Amino acid sequence: KRHHIPHYKADLFREFHILPPLANEANIHASDRTIQKAMGTLGYRKCITCEKGWVSPTNAARRVKAAHLALMYRPNPEDWHDIRWTDECHFCILRSGKIRIIRKPGERFCPDCVYHPPEDENDPPVERYHVWAAVGWNFKSELHFYQVPTNTNGKMNLQIYRDEILEGMIKPWLDAGEQFVLEEDGDSGHGTGQKTDNIVKVCYCEA
């Protein structure tokens, strides 16, 4: 019989020798082996703990501080209706990543589990696409696809951001009299985090 284990007890899954305490916490009367098999069907497994998270403690504290500050100025949900959030996304089609296989433990270097990619000079290059968009309360912009001649990973630069995003996408909203607050991240290609003047900051001043 399957028992529901509350999400707030999920931290128990990360500890070592946790099956007996887990059974007690969830009020389950079953053997350790049964619990282990049930956890396996749900995708849980025992592994080495990570020593570094996705976000460093310094950045995490900075983000929490920024969130509290933002909520101080905009405490109500409707206070955020004029915010337009922007970001870029990058993706590929056809061959864009690694081939995945299903194998048993210990078969990593088995001949049937090793893939040797063919060296075919006629293979077409991987096509990478880069897109910018903005979303907000009851608002979605058009998707804007762009290319950066100076790189292949779609890293935004000041020239593309000014010409295609600010001038091409955002300026028409201002010309139409739309009232909004543009929310950007701290990407260097947006130019807002740089101390010195640049073409993006000049464009903002002119707007």
C-alpha positions in Angstrom: 0.0 0.0 0.0 1.4 3.4 -1.0 1.5 6.1 1.6 1.8 9.8 0.9 4.9 11.3 2.4 4.6 15.1 3.0 7.0 17.3 1.0 8.2 19.0 4.2 9.8 15.6 5.2 11.7 15.4 1.9 14.9 16.4 3.7 15.0 13.0 5.4 15.7 11.4 2.0 19.0 13.2 1.8 20.5 11.7 5.0 22.3 8.5 5.5 20.7 5.5 7.3 17.3 7.2 7.1 15.0 4.4 6.3 13.9 3.5 9.9 13.4 7.2 10.9 11.6 7.8 7.6 9.2 4.9 8.3 8.5 6.3 11.8 7.9 9.8 10.5 5.5 8.6 7.8 3.8 6.0 10.1 4.7 3.2 7.6 5.0 -0.4 8.8 7.2 -1.9 6.2 10.7 -3.3 5.9 13.7 -1.1 4.9 13.9 -2.9 1.6 10.2 -2.3 0.7 10.7 1.4 1.5 13.9 1.6 -0.5 12.1 0.0 -3.5 9.2 2.3 -3.2 11.5 5.4 -3.1 13.2 4.1 -6.2 10.0 4.0 -8.1 9.5 7.7 -7.2 12.9 8.6 -8.5 14.7 8.9 -5.2 18.2 7.4 -4.9 21.2 7.6 -2.5 24.1 9.6 -3.9 27.0 11.7 -2.8 26.0 15.1 -1.5 26.9 18.2 -3.4 29.3 20.7 -1.7 28.2 23.6 -3.8 24.7 24.8 -4.7 23.3 26.5 -7.8 23.5 29.8 -6.0 26.3 30.9 -3.6 25.4 32.0 -0.1 26.5 35.5 -1.0 24.3 35.7 -4.1 21.4 34.1 -2.2 21.6 36.7 0.5 21.8 39.5 -2.1 18.7 38.1 -3.9 16.7 37.9 -0.6 17.7 41.4 0.2 16.6 42.7 -3.2 13.3 40.8 -2.9 12.6 42.4 0.5 13.4 45.8 -1.0 11.2 45.2 -4.0 8.3 44.1 -1.8 8.7 47.2 0.4 8.1 49.4 -2.7 5.5 47.2 -4.3 3.7 45.4 -1.4 0.5 44.6 -3.3 0.0 42.3 -6.3 -1.5 45.1 -8.5 1.7 47.1 -7.9 3.5 44.8 -10.3 1.1 45.1 -13.2 3.2 47.7 -15.0 6.4 45.6 -14.8 7.6 44.0 -18.1 10.2 41.2 -17.5 12.7 40.6 -20.3 15.1 37.8 -21.0 16.9 35.9 -23.7 16.7 32.2 -24.6 19.0 30.0 -26.7 18.2 26.6 -28.3 19.3 24.3 -31.1 17.6 21.9 -33.5 18.8 18.5 -34.8 22.1 17.6 -33.2 22.4 19.8 -30.2 23.5 17.7 -27.2 24.8 14.4 -25.9 23.3 11.0 -26.7 21.7 9.3 -23.7 21.5 5.5 -23.1 20.0 3.3 -20.5 22.5 1.1 -18.7 23.2 -0.7 -15.5 25.7 0.4 -12.8 29.2 -0.7 -13.9 28.5 -0.7 -17.6 29.7 2.9 -18.3 32.6 1.7 -20.5 31.0 -1.3 -21.9 31.5 -1.3 -25.7 27.8 -1.3 -26.3 27.5 1.8 -24.1 30.2 3.9 -25.7 29.3 6.1 -28.7 31.9 7.1 -31.2 30.5 10.0 -33.3 31.3 9.6 -37.0 33.6 12.2 -38.5 31.5 13.2 -41.4 32.6 16.5 -43.0 29.3 16.7 -44.9 27.3 16.9 -41.7 25.5 20.3 -41.5 26.6 22.6 -38.7 24.4 22.7 -35.7 21.9 25.6 -36.0 21.6 27.7 -32.9 18.8 30.2 -32.4 18.6 33.1 -30.0 15.4 34.8 -29.0 14.4 37.8 -26.8 11.0 38.4 -25.3 9.1 40.3 -22.6 6.2 39.3 -20.4 4.1 41.2 -17.9 0.6 41.4 -16.5 -1.8 40.7 -19.4 1.1 41.3 -21.8 3.3 39.2 -24.0 5.7 40.7 -26.6 6.5 39.2 -29.9 9.4 36.8 -30.0 12.4 38.5 -31.5 15.1 36.3 -33.0 18.6 37.7 -33.3 22.1 36.7 -34.3 25.3 38.0 -32.8 28.1 38.0 -35.5 30.9 38.1 -32.9 30.0 34.8 -31.3 28.0 31.5 -31.7 26.5 31.2 -28.2 24.1 34.2 -28.5 25.8 36.3 -25.9 24.2 39.7 -26.3 26.4 42.7 -27.0 25.7 46.4 -26.7 25.3 47.0 -30.4 22.6 44.2 -30.9 20.8 45.2 -27.7 20.6 48.8 -28.7 19.7 48.4 -32.4 17.4 45.4 -32.2 15.9 45.4 -28.7 15.8 48.9 -27.5 15.3 50.6 -30.8 13.5 47.8 -32.6 11.2 46.4 -29.8 11.0 48.7 -26.9 10.9 52.2 -28.5 7.7 51.4 -30.4 6.0 50.8 -27.1 7.1 54.2 -25.8 6.1 55.9 -29.1 2.6 54.4 -28.6 2.3 55.9 -25.2 2.4 52.7 -23.2 3.3 53.1 -19.5 5.6 50.3 -18.1 8.7 49.6 -16.1 11.3 47.6 -18.0 12.9 44.9 -15.9 16.3 43.6 -17.1 18.9 41.3 -15.6 22.5 42.3 -15.0 23.9 40.9 -18.2 26.9 42.9 -19.4 25.4 43.0 -22.9 22.5 45.2 -21.5 25.1 47.8 -20.5 23.2 48.9 -17.4 25.8 47.5 -15.0 28.8 49.2 -16.5 30.1 52.3 -14.8 31.3 54.0 -17.9 29.0 55.5 -20.5 28.2 53.2 -23.4 25.9 53.2 -26.4 23.1 51.5 -24.4 23.2 54.1 -21.6 23.3 56.9 -24.2 20.2 55.4 -25.8 18.4 55.3 -22.5 19.2 59.0 -21.9 18.0 60.0 -25.3 14.7 58.0 -24.7 
